[in-house]
Amino acid sequence: MTYLHNIGAYFFMIVEMFRKPTKWTVMKKLILKDIDDLVIGSLGIVAFISFFVGGVITIQTALNITNPLIPKYLVGFATRQSVILEFAPTFTSIIMAGKVGSFITSSIGTMRVTEQIDALEVMGINSLNYLVLPKTIALSLYPFAIAVGMFLGIFGGMAACVFGGYTTLEDYISGIQMDFQMFHVFYAFIKTFLFAFVLATIPSFYGYYMKGGALEVGKASTTSFVWTSVVIILLNYILTDMMLG
């Protein structure tokens, strides 16, 4: 029953955050601040991880191609497919569930503990609209970070080829270009938009409805990370089956 109650409260929160909107002049400032904190502030870790994981994918693929009859351009092909289809949209989002999700839960949870949310309600402000909607709108730009991750993942694989000598640059580029389907990029960004919504709302839910003191803020952050990751993985399975199955 607890899970059903939480699901009901979650959907109630989503509906409620669109009611009684905050003034646009105030909302605009909140959105810009959240874009800086949640999206721009995440570009560094996304770029770092994407570059080196792209290199690792390339190295592992090249080392597993031991048959001389298998063309070396498959290294670039495998790297492109792995980065675009799974690593950039899905595994980066799971990492962001730890970074962005914990930040959202702890910031809103701290406001709950210090009774700032109660103060907003007393002033007649819809606290859900004030706190959750700007984060949801800000994370609609999250696909930009994933696009950067896709580029740097493939570029990292290229760097591994050039400096590691696992295949020639010409073969790697041929593999990247081989049998390219734009639908795969479309599929990746559809997933990313849905993951961005999950990254904004589930951590906000656990921060907004938490009870207790400072210790419970840490517990809520951990719980939000777990459930955000679970929902992302389940959504990934469902969307992959629907769009590629």
Secondary structure, DSSP 4 states (H G I P E B T S, - for coil): -HHHHHHHHHHHHHHHTTSSPPPHHHHHHHHHHHIIIIIGGGHHHHHHHHHHHHHHHHHHHHHH---TTS-TTHHHHHHHHHIIIIIIIIIHHHHHHHHHHHHHHHHHHHHHHTTHHHHHHHTT--HHHHHTHHHHHHGGGHHHHHHHHHHHHHHHHHHHHHHH-SS-HHHHHHHHHTT--HHHHHHHHHHHHHHHHHHHHHHHHHHHT--SSHHHHHHHHHHHHHHHHHHHHHHHHHHHHHHT-
